[in-house]
Amino acid sequence: MKTLSNRQKIEAGVGFALIALVLILGFAGAFASGTVFAKALIGLGLGYALTRGDYGFAGLSNRACRKGSTKLLRSLLLMFVLSSIVVGGLLIGGVIDASNLWINQISWGLLFGGILFGIGMAFSSCCATGVLQDVPVGFSRAAITLVFFGIGVFVGFPLMKTGFAMDSLFSTASSTRGGVWFVDWFSNGGANMTNGVIGAILVTVVLAVLVGLLAKWYENKVAKNFPAPEVEAVEEKEATVWERFFVKKWSLTQTAIVITLLFGLLYAVSSAGWGASTVYGNWFGTILHKWFGVDSAALATWTQRPEGSFTTGLFASASYTQNLGIIVGAFVGLLLSGKFVDVFKAGLKIKPMEILLFAAGGLLLGFGTRLSWGCNVGALYTPIANFSLSGWFYLFFLFGGGYLGNMIRKAFYKKIG
């Protein structure tokens, strides 16, 4: 591409305008606080990075089952290690407190929820963050999935406080909800945080290497079953500065590093990890309250959630603006590449029977998150980066569910032609 076409120039202009709009709203005080504004910007960065790198957590099983490739999974493992080092540094430096970490319980709900979420990822070809990233890329699929994702989360809210979801099979002293925190193994009862963090990082590295080797073994076993296995893209010399900075896809490693930096910034700004799925249930409850007149107090009683979960405005919640930021960032990434019109049009196409598949995927995704207390950022990425054993358990059951879901998906498409 030697020069930008008029349409591409317009798309690029709209992309920069979206960035400017977020900044103007922020500096004009439209967001409830500086933290809410900051998380909107971090969300925008995450959405852009995910789109620019064609990066998605759902691909850890979907690409392995559809293309015989575990490159994305191994890239995620690198990101987990890098993120654990960042979190460890923030812990030792006193920037964040251990009480804010997500040391999740290892419950039967975590395991069963991981399977359900993995099946849902296969059906809808996305996850909790991926559905936001996919709004400009596969609008019809993303819209259907997002609606039913919210229903699944909302219906599953009451199950979060049950013993099935809460009671941990293993635990160490520092976990607030049960679960195992690697730092406890090396910190002498919390007396030496530095030793504890270093030991926990080493454990994380060892587990990542072992899982990476297992992934490579899997790839070698199954790749021969794919007529066109995934191969490295042929690098082409960039024709323009614009292509180099705004069009050329980032490598998996580049994307992993950028997301790691944004993850660390998220902790520095809010002292909390990356979650995405609870918001969808809150949004569905808010719609019931504001559009259909359902009493917010009754919603709070039934869901066992704070009443404010269903009355808070979009720009008043940091979690809301972070998720909205991911959508905006995804639009920006596609617009600046000059491919928005073509990709968006293609994403509108959908077969009637696919509506059922994506709706089922959304329900399974949402419901699964309530049993496991999170999605593949809230129950996988953040806990692993926080040295929680629960994330590694979740990874295996998530992959198993993804494998099963992809087998069902394959039969489904074979049947509808």
Secondary structure, 3 states (H helix, E strand, C coil): CCCCCHHHHHHHHHHHHHHHHHHHHHHCCCCCCHHHHHHHHHHHHHHHHHHHCCCCCCHHHHHHHHCCCCHHHHHHHHHHHHHHHHHHHHHHCCCCCHHHCCCCCCCHHHHHHHHHHHHHHHHHCCCCCHHHHCCCCCHHHHHHHHHHHHHHHHHHHHHHHCHHHHCCCCECCCCCCCECEHHHHCCCCCCCHHHHHHHHHHHHHHHHHHHHHHHHHHHHHHHHHCCCCCCCCCCCCCCCHHHHHHHCCCCHHHHHHHHHHHHHHHHHHHCCCCCCCHHHHHHHHHHHHHHHCCCHHHHHHHHCCCHHHHCCCHHHCHHHHHHHHHHHHHHHHHHHCCCHHHHHHHHHCCCHHHHHHHHHHHHHHHHHHHHHCCCHHHHHHHHHHCCEHHHHHHHHHHHHHHHHHHHHHHHHHHHHC
